């Protein structure tokens, strides 16, 4: 991602956390205590159009009404609820991510709970907040084709950390037994950047795509 090895997008599996659920309440900071001993940097959470230029990302997908959060080191942009991108059924998804002031290296990251279109997270509300230790975005809704299944995804940028914390939850409120798995889907395409590789010197090296082999 732009500067290989220096920043990371961290998906936190619920199974590894013991925090209280944020399906219907306030979301705790995903899984980890804030980093200690770091130098506090500039923080911002709000409309991309109002964000300081030094925190924005170049060549990003975000528009003026999308939401930008930054801790002065890392910047993340989320599509407005009424502005779905690519495969996502609604807005509220991560569409830009990178070192603040640098180049965007993400096309789309969105949440799914299965392989069917009905299993995509469809968000109905988006809340952005500034806290004492971090800035955050929380999106809530249901699965796209299953209105009885509540979903929530919480993003946080803490202090001077160089990664984005992500926590997703799902609650089956229907009377039917269901088999779900929560995953973060990353899509690169439409002449955008190719998937990065987390290995030194290999950020943009990969075999040619072969659909048969």
mmCIF file of the C-alpha atoms, coordinates in Angstrom:
data_MODEL
# 
_entry.id   MODEL 
# 
loop_
_atom_site.group_PDB 
_atom_site.id 
_atom_site.type_symbol 
_atom_site.label_atom_id 
_atom_site.label_alt_id 
_atom_site.label_comp_id 
_atom_site.label_asym_id 
_atom_site.label_entity_id 
_atom_site.label_seq_id 
_atom_site.pdbx_PDB_ins_code 
_atom_site.Cartn_x 
_atom_site.Cartn_y 
_atom_site.Cartn_z 
_atom_site.occupancy 
_atom_site.B_iso_or_equiv 
_atom_site.pdbx_formal_charge 
_atom_site.auth_seq_id 
_atom_site.auth_comp_id 
_atom_site.auth_asym_id 
_atom_site.auth_atom_id 
_atom_site.pdbx_PDB_model_num 
ATOM 1   C CA . UNK A 1 1   ? 0.000   0.000   0.000   1.00 0.00 ? 1   UNK A CA 1 
ATOM 2   C CA . UNK A 1 2   ? 2.010   2.962   -1.178  1.00 0.00 ? 2   UNK A CA 1 
ATOM 3   C CA . UNK A 1 3   ? 4.740   2.508   1.414   1.00 0.00 ? 3   UNK A CA 1 
ATOM 4   C CA . UNK A 1 4   ? 4.998   -1.255  1.771   1.00 0.00 ? 4   UNK A CA 1 
ATOM 5   C CA . UNK A 1 5   ? 5.413   -2.464  5.319   1.00 0.00 ? 5   UNK A CA 1 
ATOM 6   C CA . UNK A 1 6   ? 4.892   0.954   6.902   1.00 0.00 ? 6   UNK A CA 1 
ATOM 7   C CA . UNK A 1 7   ? 1.139   0.945   7.166   1.00 0.00 ? 7   UNK A CA 1 
ATOM 8   C CA . UNK A 1 8   ? -1.430  -1.800  7.486   1.00 0.00 ? 8   UNK A CA 1 
ATOM 9   C CA . UNK A 1 9   ? -5.149  -2.312  7.366   1.00 0.00 ? 9   UNK A CA 1 
ATOM 10  C CA . UNK A 1 10  ? -6.066  -4.456  10.363  1.00 0.00 ? 10  UNK A CA 1 
ATOM 11  C CA . UNK A 1 11  ? -9.256  -6.519  10.384  1.00 0.00 ? 11  UNK A CA 1 
ATOM 12  C CA . UNK A 1 12  ? -10.066 -7.572  13.938  1.00 0.00 ? 12  UNK A CA 1 
ATOM 13  C CA . UNK A 1 13  ? -11.942 -10.857 14.212  1.00 0.00 ? 13  UNK A CA 1 
ATOM 14  C CA . UNK A 1 14  ? -14.690 -10.789 16.799  1.00 0.00 ? 14  UNK A CA 1 
ATOM 15  C CA . UNK A 1 15  ? -13.657 -14.251 17.984  1.00 0.00 ? 15  UNK A CA 1 
ATOM 16  C CA . UNK A 1 16  ? -10.412 -12.771 19.277  1.00 0.00 ? 16  UNK A CA 1 
ATOM 17  C CA . UNK A 1 17  ? -12.079 -10.005 21.287  1.00 0.00 ? 17  UNK A CA 1 
ATOM 18  C CA . UNK A 1 18  ? -13.923 -10.005 24.570  1.00 0.00 ? 18  UNK A CA 1 
ATOM 19  C CA . UNK A 1 19  ? -15.304 -6.471  24.401  1.00 0.00 ? 19  UNK A CA 1 
ATOM 20  C CA . UNK A 1 20  ? -19.012 -5.766  24.814  1.00 0.00 ? 20  UNK A CA 1 
ATOM 21  C CA . UNK A 1 21  ? -21.075 -5.958  21.633  1.00 0.00 ? 21  UNK A CA 1 
ATOM 22  C CA . UNK A 1 22  ? -21.776 -2.735  19.755  1.00 0.00 ? 22  UNK A CA 1 
ATOM 23  C CA . UNK A 1 23  ? -24.734 -4.032  17.743  1.00 0.00 ? 23  UNK A CA 1 
ATOM 24  C CA . UNK A 1 24  ? -27.154 -1.790  19.659  1.00 0.00 ? 24  UNK A CA 1 
ATOM 25  C CA . UNK A 1 25  ? -24.808 0.286   21.821  1.00 0.00 ? 25  UNK A CA 1 
ATOM 26  C CA . UNK A 1 26  ? -21.639 2.348   21.816  1.00 0.00 ? 26  UNK A CA 1 
ATOM 27  C CA . UNK A 1 27  ? -18.680 0.613   20.198  1.00 0.00 ? 27  UNK A CA 1 
ATOM 28  C CA . UNK A 1 28  ? -15.560 0.101   22.338  1.00 0.00 ? 28  UNK A CA 1 
ATOM 29  C CA . UNK A 1 29  ? -12.139 0.636   20.804  1.00 0.00 ? 29  UNK A CA 1 
ATOM 30  C CA . UNK A 1 30  ? -11.534 -2.587  18.826  1.00 0.00 ? 30  UNK A CA 1 
ATOM 31  C CA . UNK A 1 31  ? -9.660  -5.125  20.955  1.00 0.00 ? 31  UNK A CA 1 
ATOM 32  C CA . UNK A 1 32  ? -6.491  -3.247  21.852  1.00 0.00 ? 32  UNK A CA 1 
ATOM 33  C CA . UNK A 1 33  ? -5.449  -0.579  24.321  1.00 0.00 ? 33  UNK A CA 1 
ATOM 34  C CA . UNK A 1 34  ? -4.231  2.686   22.756  1.00 0.00 ? 34  UNK A CA 1 
ATOM 35  C CA . UNK A 1 35  ? -0.538  2.854   21.992  1.00 0.00 ? 35  UNK A CA 1 
ATOM 36  C CA . UNK A 1 36  ? 1.582   4.359   24.768  1.00 0.00 ? 36  UNK A CA 1 
ATOM 37  C CA . UNK A 1 37  ? 4.473   6.792   24.548  1.00 0.00 ? 37  UNK A CA 1 
ATOM 38  C CA . UNK A 1 38  ? 3.746   8.184   21.092  1.00 0.00 ? 38  UNK A CA 1 
ATOM 39  C CA . UNK A 1 39  ? 3.737   11.810  20.061  1.00 0.00 ? 39  UNK A CA 1 
ATOM 40  C CA . UNK A 1 40  ? 0.208   13.044  19.458  1.00 0.00 ? 40  UNK A CA 1 
ATOM 41  C CA . UNK A 1 41  ? -0.454  14.300  15.913  1.00 0.00 ? 41  UNK A CA 1 
ATOM 42  C CA . UNK A 1 42  ? -3.233  16.220  14.179  1.00 0.00 ? 42  UNK A CA 1 
ATOM 43  C CA . UNK A 1 43  ? -6.647  14.523  14.145  1.00 0.00 ? 43  UNK A CA 1 
ATOM 44  C CA . UNK A 1 44  ? -9.630  15.131  11.894  1.00 0.00 ? 44  UNK A CA 1 
ATOM 45  C CA . UNK A 1 45  ? -13.052 13.500  11.442  1.00 0.00 ? 45  UNK A CA 1 
ATOM 46  C CA . UNK A 1 46  ? -15.637 14.965  9.080   1.00 0.00 ? 46  UNK A CA 1 
ATOM 47  C CA . UNK A 1 47  ? -16.474 15.776  5.459   1.00 0.00 ? 47  UNK A CA 1 
ATOM 48  C CA . UNK A 1 48  ? -13.652 15.244  2.999   1.00 0.00 ? 48  UNK A CA 1 
ATOM 49  C CA . UNK A 1 49  ? -14.465 18.607  1.435   1.00 0.00 ? 49  UNK A CA 1 
ATOM 50  C CA . UNK A 1 50  ? -13.713 20.357  4.744   1.00 0.00 ? 50  UNK A CA 1 
ATOM 51  C CA . UNK A 1 51  ? -10.527 18.399  5.568   1.00 0.00 ? 51  UNK A CA 1 
ATOM 52  C CA . UNK A 1 52  ? -7.121  20.140  5.515   1.00 0.00 ? 52  UNK A CA 1 
ATOM 53  C CA . UNK A 1 53  ? -5.399  19.446  2.158   1.00 0.00 ? 53  UNK A CA 1 
ATOM 54  C CA . UNK A 1 54  ? -2.341  17.982  3.917   1.00 0.00 ? 54  UNK A CA 1 
ATOM 55  C CA . UNK A 1 55  ? -4.501  15.140  5.273   1.00 0.00 ? 55  UNK A CA 1 
ATOM 56  C CA . UNK A 1 56  ? -6.157  14.233  1.972   1.00 0.00 ? 56  UNK A CA 1 
ATOM 57  C CA . UNK A 1 57  ? -5.051  11.453  -0.400  1.00 0.00 ? 57  UNK A CA 1 
ATOM 58  C CA . UNK A 1 58  ? -4.117  11.943  -4.024  1.00 0.00 ? 58  UNK A CA 1 
ATOM 59  C CA . UNK A 1 59  ? -5.878  9.977   -6.793  1.00 0.00 ? 59  UNK A CA 1 
ATOM 60  C CA . UNK A 1 60  ? -8.605  8.839   -4.378  1.00 0.00 ? 60  UNK A CA 1 
ATOM 61  C CA . UNK A 1 61  ? -12.228 7.982   -5.084  1.00 0.00 ? 61  UNK A CA 1 
ATOM 62  C CA . UNK A 1 62  ? -13.626 10.210  -2.344  1.00 0.00 ? 62  UNK A CA 1 
ATOM 63  C CA . UNK A 1 63  ? -15.840 13.204  -3.073  1.00 0.00 ? 63  UNK A CA 1 
ATOM 64  C CA . UNK A 1 64  ? -16.575 16.309  -1.024  1.00 0.00 ? 64  UNK A CA 1 
ATOM 65  C CA . UNK A 1 65  ? -19.497 14.714  0.873   1.00 0.00 ? 65  UNK A CA 1 
ATOM 66  C CA . UNK A 1 66  ? -17.666 11.510  1.763   1.00 0.00 ? 66  UNK A CA 1 
ATOM 67  C CA . UNK A 1 67  ? -16.198 11.116  5.253   1.00 0.00 ? 67  UNK A CA 1 
ATOM 68  C CA . UNK A 1 68  ? -12.481 11.445  6.021   1.00 0.00 ? 68  UNK A CA 1 
ATOM 69  C CA . UNK A 1 69  ? -10.788 10.491  9.279   1.00 0.00 ? 69  UNK A CA 1 
ATOM 70  C CA . UNK A 1 70  ? -7.095  10.977  9.978   1.00 0.00 ? 70  UNK A CA 1 
ATOM 71  C CA . UNK A 1 71  ? -4.688  10.835  12.890  1.00 0.00 ? 71  UNK A CA 1 
ATOM 72  C CA . UNK A 1 72  ? -2.169  12.953  11.005  1.00 0.00 ? 72  UNK A CA 1 
ATOM 73  C CA . UNK A 1 73  ? -0.254  9.861   9.885   1.00 0.00 ? 73  UNK A CA 1 
ATOM 74  C CA . UNK A 1 74  ? -2.911  7.689   8.283   1.00 0.00 ? 74  UNK A CA 1 
ATOM 75  C CA . UNK A 1 75  ? -5.987  8.822   6.355   1.00 0.00 ? 75  UNK A CA 1 
ATOM 76  C CA . UNK A 1 76  ? -9.110  6.768   5.620   1.00 0.00 ? 76  UNK A CA 1 
ATOM 77  C CA . UNK A 1 77  ? -12.088 7.851   3.506   1.00 0.00 ? 77  UNK A CA 1 
ATOM 78  C CA . UNK A 1 78  ? -15.586 6.315   3.653   1.00 0.00 ? 78  UNK A CA 1 
ATOM 79  C CA . UNK A 1 79  ? -18.279 6.699   1.016   1.00 0.00 ? 79  UNK A CA 1 
ATOM 80  C CA . UNK A 1 80  ? -21.396 8.638   1.962   1.00 0.00 ? 80  UNK A CA 1 
ATOM 81  C CA . UNK A 1 81  ? -24.414 6.396   2.615   1.00 0.00 ? 81  UNK A CA 1 
ATOM 82  C CA . UNK A 1 82  ? -26.114 7.483   -0.611  1.00 0.00 ? 82  UNK A CA 1 
ATOM 83  C CA . UNK A 1 83  ? -22.966 6.928   -2.706  1.00 0.00 ? 83  UNK A CA 1 
ATOM 84  C CA . UNK A 1 84  ? -22.309 3.169   -3.069  1.00 0.00 ? 84  UNK A CA 1 
ATOM 85  C CA . UNK A 1 85  ? -19.057 2.176   -4.784  1.00 0.00 ? 85  UNK A CA 1 
ATOM 86  C CA . UNK A 1 86  ? -18.436 -0.810  -7.082  1.00 0.00 ? 86  UNK A CA 1 
ATOM 87  C CA . UNK A 1 87  ? -19.650 -4.033  -5.419  1.00 0.00 ? 87  UNK A CA 1 
ATOM 88  C CA . UNK A 1 88  ? -21.070 -2.519  -2.236  1.00 0.00 ? 88  UNK A CA 1 
ATOM 89  C CA . UNK A 1 89  ? -24.901 -2.178  -2.075  1.00 0.00 ? 89  UNK A CA 1 
ATOM 90  C CA . UNK A 1 90  ? -24.716 1.073   -0.068  1.00 0.00 ? 90  UNK A CA 1 
ATOM 91  C CA . UNK A 1 91  ? -22.194 3.662   1.003   1.00 0.00 ? 91  UNK A CA 1 
ATOM 92  C CA . UNK A 1 92  ? -20.422 3.581   4.359   1.00 0.00 ? 92  UNK A CA 1 
ATOM 93  C CA . UNK A 1 93  ? -17.451 1.597   3.073   1.00 0.00 ? 93  UNK A CA 1 
ATOM 94  C CA . UNK A 1 94  ? -13.712 2.250   3.042   1.00 0.00 ? 94  UNK A CA 1 
ATOM 95  C CA . UNK A 1 95  ? -12.847 3.629   -0.408  1.00 0.00 ? 95  UNK A CA 1 
ATOM 96  C CA . UNK A 1 96  ? -9.512  5.426   0.167   1.00 0.00 ? 96  UNK A CA 1 
ATOM 97  C CA . UNK A 1 97  ? -6.656  4.585   2.529   1.00 0.00 ? 97  UNK A CA 1 
ATOM 98  C CA . UNK A 1 98  ? -3.010  5.568   2.832   1.00 0.00 ? 98  UNK A CA 1 
ATOM 99  C CA . UNK A 1 99  ? -0.353  7.724   4.432   1.00 0.00 ? 99  UNK A CA 1 
ATOM 100 C CA . UNK A 1 100 ? -1.744  11.220  5.001   1.00 0.00 ? 100 UNK A CA 1 
ATOM 101 C CA . UNK A 1 101 ? -0.947  13.487  2.058   1.00 0.00 ? 101 UNK A CA 1 
ATOM 102 C CA . UNK A 1 102 ? 0.242   10.549  -0.047  1.00 0.00 ? 102 UNK A CA 1 
ATOM 103 C CA . UNK A 1 103 ? -1.371  8.391   -2.751  1.00 0.00 ? 103 UNK A CA 1 
ATOM 104 C CA . UNK A 1 104 ? -4.525  6.331   -2.207  1.00 0.00 ? 104 UNK A CA 1 
ATOM 105 C CA . UNK A 1 105 ? -3.930  2.590   -2.648  1.00 0.00 ? 105 UNK A CA 1 
ATOM 106 C CA . UNK A 1 106 ? -7.413  1.152   -2.030  1.00 0.00 ? 106 UNK A CA 1 
ATOM 107 C CA . UNK A 1 107 ? -10.324 0.817   -4.474  1.00 0.00 ? 107 UNK A CA 1 
ATOM 108 C CA . UNK A 1 108 ? -12.903 -0.627  -2.078  1.00 0.00 ? 108 UNK A CA 1 
ATOM 109 C CA . UNK A 1 109 ? -13.046 -2.577  1.176   1.00 0.00 ? 109 UNK A CA 1 
ATOM 110 C CA . UNK A 1 110 ? -16.491 -3.809  2.146   1.00 0.00 ? 110 UNK A CA 1 
ATOM 111 C CA . UNK A 1 111 ? -17.955 -6.393  4.529   1.00 0.00 ? 111 UNK A CA 1 
ATOM 112 C CA . UNK A 1 112 ? -19.736 -9.627  3.649   1.00 0.00 ? 112 UNK A CA 1 
ATOM 113 C CA . UNK A 1 113 ? -21.187 -12.567 5.601   1.00 0.00 ? 113 UNK A CA 1 
ATOM 114 C CA . UNK A 1 114 ? -21.308 -15.128 2.785   1.00 0.00 ? 114 UNK A CA 1 
ATOM 115 C CA . UNK A 1 115 ? -20.907 -15.602 -0.962  1.00 0.00 ? 115 UNK A CA 1 
ATOM 116 C CA . UNK A 1 116 ? -24.375 -14.433 -2.071  1.00 0.00 ? 116 UNK A CA 1 
ATOM 117 C CA . UNK A 1 117 ? -25.311 -10.832 -2.923  1.00 0.00 ? 117 UNK A CA 1 
ATOM 118 C CA . UNK A 1 118 ? -27.864 -11.017 -0.081  1.00 0.00 ? 118 UNK A CA 1 
ATOM 119 C CA . UNK A 1 119 ? -24.964 -11.475 2.346   1.00 0.00 ? 119 UNK A CA 1 
ATOM 120 C CA . UNK A 1 120 ? -23.360 -8.072  1.731   1.00 0.00 ? 120 UNK A CA 1 
ATOM 121 C CA . UNK A 1 121 ? -23.516 -5.502  4.541   1.00 0.00 ? 121 UNK A CA 1 
ATOM 122 C CA . UNK A 1 122 ? -26.002 -2.741  3.665   1.00 0.00 ? 122 UNK A CA 1 
ATOM 123 C CA . UNK A 1 123 ? -25.556 0.266   5.945   1.00 0.00 ? 123 UNK A CA 1 
ATOM 124 C CA . UNK A 1 124 ? -28.398 2.598   6.963   1.00 0.00 ? 124 UNK A CA 1 
ATOM 125 C CA . UNK A 1 125 ? -26.650 4.993   9.369   1.00 0.00 ? 125 UNK A CA 1 
ATOM 126 C CA . UNK A 1 126 ? -23.154 6.483   9.599   1.00 0.00 ? 126 UNK A CA 1 
ATOM 127 C CA . UNK A 1 127 ? -21.723 8.177   12.695  1.00 0.00 ? 127 UNK A CA 1 
ATOM 128 C CA . UNK A 1 128 ? -18.380 9.967   12.788  1.00 0.00 ? 128 UNK A CA 1 
ATOM 129 C CA . UNK A 1 129 ? -16.795 10.992  16.099  1.00 0.00 ? 129 UNK A CA 1 
ATOM 130 C CA . UNK A 1 130 ? -13.687 12.490  17.689  1.00 0.00 ? 130 UNK A CA 1 
ATOM 131 C CA . UNK A 1 131 ? -12.645 10.969  21.036  1.00 0.00 ? 131 UNK A CA 1 
ATOM 132 C CA . UNK A 1 132 ? -9.861  11.712  23.526  1.00 0.00 ? 132 UNK A CA 1 
ATOM 133 C CA . UNK A 1 133 ? -7.607  9.017   22.049  1.00 0.00 ? 133 UNK A CA 1 
ATOM 134 C CA . UNK A 1 134 ? -8.952  8.399   18.546  1.00 0.00 ? 134 UNK A CA 1 
ATOM 135 C CA . UNK A 1 135 ? -11.262 9.295   15.683  1.00 0.00 ? 135 UNK A CA 1 
ATOM 136 C CA . UNK A 1 136 ? -13.884 6.833   14.485  1.00 0.00 ? 136 UNK A CA 1 
ATOM 137 C CA . UNK A 1 137 ? -16.580 5.948   11.975  1.00 0.00 ? 137 UNK A CA 1 
ATOM 138 C CA . UNK A 1 138 ? -19.439 3.575   12.881  1.00 0.00 ? 138 UNK A CA 1 
ATOM 139 C CA . UNK A 1 139 ? -21.857 2.263   10.258  1.00 0.00 ? 139 UNK A CA 1 
ATOM 140 C CA . UNK A 1 140 ? -24.960 0.203   11.058  1.00 0.00 ? 140 UNK A CA 1 
ATOM 141 C CA . UNK A 1 141 ? -27.537 -1.635  8.988   1.00 0.00 ? 141 UNK A CA 1 
ATOM 142 C CA . UNK A 1 142 ? -28.580 -5.134  7.938   1.00 0.00 ? 142 UNK A CA 1 
ATOM 143 C CA . UNK A 1 143 ? -27.508 -7.719  5.424   1.00 0.00 ? 143 UNK A CA 1 
ATOM 144 C CA . UNK A 1 144 ? -28.634 -6.535  2.010   1.00 0.00 ? 144 UNK A CA 1 
ATOM 145 C CA . UNK A 1 145 ? -31.201 -9.291  1.452   1.00 0.00 ? 145 UNK A CA 1 
ATOM 146 C CA . UNK A 1 146 ? -31.853 -10.259 5.070   1.00 0.00 ? 146 UNK A CA 1 
ATOM 147 C CA . UNK A 1 147 ? -33.455 -7.364  6.989   1.00 0.00 ? 147 UNK A CA 1 
ATOM 148 C CA . UNK A 1 148 ? -33.690 -9.442  10.201  1.00 0.00 ? 148 UNK A CA 1 
ATOM 149 C CA . UNK A 1 149 ? -29.888 -9.722  10.416  1.00 0.00 ? 149 UNK A CA 1 
ATOM 150 C CA . UNK A 1 150 ? -28.344 -6.622  12.013  1.00 0.00 ? 150 UNK A CA 1 
ATOM 151 C CA . UNK A 1 151 ? -24.771 -5.612  11.178  1.00 0.00 ? 151 UNK A CA 1 
ATOM 152 C CA . UNK A 1 152 ? -22.331 -2.969  12.415  1.00 0.00 ? 152 UNK A CA 1 
ATOM 153 C CA . UNK A 1 153 ? -18.773 -2.047  11.428  1.00 0.00 ? 153 UNK A CA 1 
ATOM 154 C CA . UNK A 1 154 ? -16.603 0.231   13.562  1.00 0.00 ? 154 UNK A CA 1 
ATOM 155 C CA . UNK A 1 155 ? -13.382 1.880   12.327  1.00 0.00 ? 155 UNK A CA 1 
ATOM 156 C CA . UNK A 1 156 ? -10.861 3.696   14.535  1.00 0.00 ? 156 UNK A CA 1 
ATOM 157 C CA . UNK A 1 157 ? -7.615  5.596   14.012  1.00 0.00 ? 157 UNK A CA 1 
ATOM 158 C CA . UNK A 1 158 ? -5.740  5.888   17.304  1.00 0.00 ? 158 UNK A CA 1 
ATOM 159 C CA . UNK A 1 159 ? -3.072  8.410   18.340  1.00 0.00 ? 159 UNK A CA 1 
ATOM 160 C CA . UNK A 1 160 ? -0.014  7.996   16.167  1.00 0.00 ? 160 UNK A CA 1 
ATOM 161 C CA . UNK A 1 161 ? -0.654  4.406   15.073  1.00 0.00 ? 161 UNK A CA 1 
ATOM 162 C CA . UNK A 1 162 ? 0.014   3.549   11.443  1.00 0.00 ? 162 UNK A CA 1 
ATOM 163 C CA . UNK A 1 163 ? -2.927  1.211   10.967  1.00 0.00 ? 163 UNK A CA 1 
ATOM 164 C CA . UNK A 1 164 ? -6.716  1.322   10.908  1.00 0.00 ? 164 UNK A CA 1 
ATOM 165 C CA . UNK A 1 165 ? -8.625  -0.766  13.448  1.00 0.00 ? 165 UNK A CA 1 
ATOM 166 C CA . UNK A 1 166 ? -11.723 -2.529  12.078  1.00 0.00 ? 166 UNK A CA 1 
ATOM 167 C CA . UNK A 1 167 ? -14.412 -4.405  13.996  1.00 0.00 ? 167 UNK A CA 1 
ATOM 168 C CA . UNK A 1 168 ? -17.530 -5.947  12.410  1.00 0.00 ? 168 UNK A CA 1 
ATOM 169 C CA . UNK A 1 169 ? -20.428 -7.703  14.139  1.00 0.00 ? 169 UNK A CA 1 
ATOM 170 C CA . UNK A 1 170 ? -23.574 -9.506  13.040  1.00 0.00 ? 170 UNK A CA 1 
ATOM 171 C CA . UNK A 1 171 ? -26.733 -10.511 14.916  1.00 0.00 ? 171 UNK A CA 1 
ATOM 172 C CA . UNK A 1 172 ? -29.215 -12.990 13.461  1.00 0.00 ? 172 UNK A CA 1 
ATOM 173 C CA . UNK A 1 173 ? -32.609 -11.718 14.597  1.00 0.00 ? 173 UNK A CA 1 
ATOM 174 C CA . UNK A 1 174 ? -34.596 -14.082 12.412  1.00 0.00 ? 174 UNK A CA 1 
ATOM 175 C CA . UNK A 1 175 ? -36.234 -17.319 13.526  1.00 0.00 ? 175 UNK A CA 1 
ATOM 176 C CA . UNK A 1 176 ? -34.108 -19.315 11.067  1.00 0.00 ? 176 UNK A CA 1 
ATOM 177 C CA . UNK A 1 177 ? -30.756 -20.930 11.693  1.00 0.00 ? 177 UNK A CA 1 
ATOM 178 C CA . UNK A 1 178 ? -28.110 -19.376 9.462   1.00 0.00 ? 178 UNK A CA 1 
ATOM 179 C CA . UNK A 1 179 ? -24.460 -20.066 8.706   1.00 0.00 ? 179 UNK A CA 1 
ATOM 180 C CA . UNK A 1 180 ? -22.503 -16.817 8.365   1.00 0.00 ? 180 UNK A CA 1 
ATOM 181 C CA . UNK A 1 181 ? -18.860 -15.794 8.279   1.00 0.00 ? 181 UNK A CA 1 
ATOM 182 C CA . UNK A 1 182 ? -17.788 -12.172 8.501   1.00 0.00 ? 182 UNK A CA 1 
ATOM 183 C CA . UNK A 1 183 ? -15.075 -11.085 6.089   1.00 0.00 ? 183 UNK A CA 1 
ATOM 184 C CA . UNK A 1 184 ? -13.551 -7.889  4.754   1.00 0.00 ? 184 UNK A CA 1 
ATOM 185 C CA . UNK A 1 185 ? -13.644 -8.000  0.944   1.00 0.00 ? 185 UNK A CA 1 
ATOM 186 C CA . UNK A 1 186 ? -11.032 -5.959  -0.916  1.00 0.00 ? 186 UNK A CA 1 
ATOM 187 C CA . UNK A 1 187 ? -11.611 -5.165  -4.566  1.00 0.00 ? 187 UNK A CA 1 
ATOM 188 C CA . UNK A 1 188 ? -9.040  -3.810  -6.949  1.00 0.00 ? 188 UNK A CA 1 
ATOM 189 C CA . UNK A 1 189 ? -10.118 -3.188  -10.516 1.00 0.00 ? 189 UNK A CA 1 
ATOM 190 C CA . UNK A 1 190 ? -11.167 -0.708  -13.189 1.00 0.00 ? 190 UNK A CA 1 
ATOM 191 C CA . UNK A 1 191 ? -7.554  0.167   -14.017 1.00 0.00 ? 191 UNK A CA 1 
ATOM 192 C CA . UNK A 1 192 ? -6.768  0.936   -10.389 1.00 0.00 ? 192 UNK A CA 1 
ATOM 193 C CA . UNK A 1 193 ? -3.782  -0.285  -8.392  1.00 0.00 ? 193 UNK A CA 1 
ATOM 194 C CA . UNK A 1 194 ? -3.126  -4.022  -8.217  1.00 0.00 ? 194 UNK A CA 1 
ATOM 195 C CA . UNK A 1 195 ? -3.144  -5.886  -4.879  1.00 0.00 ? 195 UNK A CA 1 
ATOM 196 C CA . UNK A 1 196 ? -0.131  -5.151  -2.719  1.00 0.00 ? 196 UNK A CA 1 
ATOM 197 C CA . UNK A 1 197 ? 2.116   -7.854  -1.307  1.00 0.00 ? 197 UNK A CA 1 
ATOM 198 C CA . UNK A 1 198 ? 3.340   -7.462  2.333   1.00 0.00 ? 198 UNK A CA 1 
ATOM 199 C CA . UNK A 1 199 ? 6.914   -8.444  1.453   1.00 0.00 ? 199 UNK A CA 1 
ATOM 200 C CA . UNK A 1 200 ? 9.976   -6.222  1.227   1.00 0.00 ? 200 UNK A CA 1 
ATOM 201 C CA . UNK A 1 201 ? 10.571  -5.019  -2.302  1.00 0.00 ? 201 UNK A CA 1 
ATOM 202 C CA . UNK A 1 202 ? 7.541   -6.816  -3.747  1.00 0.00 ? 202 UNK A CA 1 
ATOM 203 C CA . UNK A 1 203 ? 4.751   -4.303  -3.251  1.00 0.00 ? 203 UNK A CA 1 
ATOM 204 C CA . UNK A 1 204 ? 3.665   -4.329  -6.895  1.00 0.00 ? 204 UNK A CA 1 
ATOM 205 C CA . UNK A 1 205 ? 5.092   -7.628  -8.220  1.00 0.00 ? 205 UNK A CA 1 
ATOM 206 C CA . UNK A 1 206 ? 2.729   -10.517 -8.909  1.00 0.00 ? 206 UNK A CA 1 
ATOM 207 C CA . UNK A 1 207 ? 2.157   -13.220 -11.545 1.00 0.00 ? 207 UNK A CA 1 
ATOM 208 C CA . UNK A 1 208 ? 0.060   -12.368 -14.589 1.00 0.00 ? 208 UNK A CA 1 
ATOM 209 C CA . UNK A 1 209 ? -3.612  -13.253 -14.014 1.00 0.00 ? 209 UNK A CA 1 
ATOM 210 C CA . UNK A 1 210 ? -4.654  -16.517 -15.689 1.00 0.00 ? 210 UNK A CA 1 
ATOM 211 C CA . UNK A 1 211 ? -8.327  -17.429 -15.313 1.00 0.00 ? 211 UNK A CA 1 
ATOM 212 C CA . UNK A 1 212 ? -7.703  -21.116 -16.133 1.00 0.00 ? 212 UNK A CA 1 
ATOM 213 C CA . UNK A 1 213 ? -4.559  -21.806 -14.087 1.00 0.00 ? 213 UNK A CA 1 
# 
